Amino acid sequence: MNCWHCERPAHGVCQFCGRAVCKQHAKTHPSLIDVFRNDKGAYRALVVADALFCGVCRPQEDPIDLPDLS
């Protein structure tokens, strides 16, 4: 697989969109793995602080509605 940006051999894929990236073009971005409530009812999240990111896609900051999945 080749890098989305330069078409040289890729070293990984973007956690968010799946585009391949080489080491030169790889970036990092926090990635949410799971959300849960603790014993006191507070929401907690498991996050990977430096997940591989292509730098092209735009992970959304705010949740979106998915009415067809109810």
Secondary structure, DSSP 4 states (H G I P E B T S, - for coil): -B-TTT-SBPSEE-TTT--EE-TTT-EEEEEEEEEEE-TTS-EEEEEEEEEEE-SSS---SS----GGG-
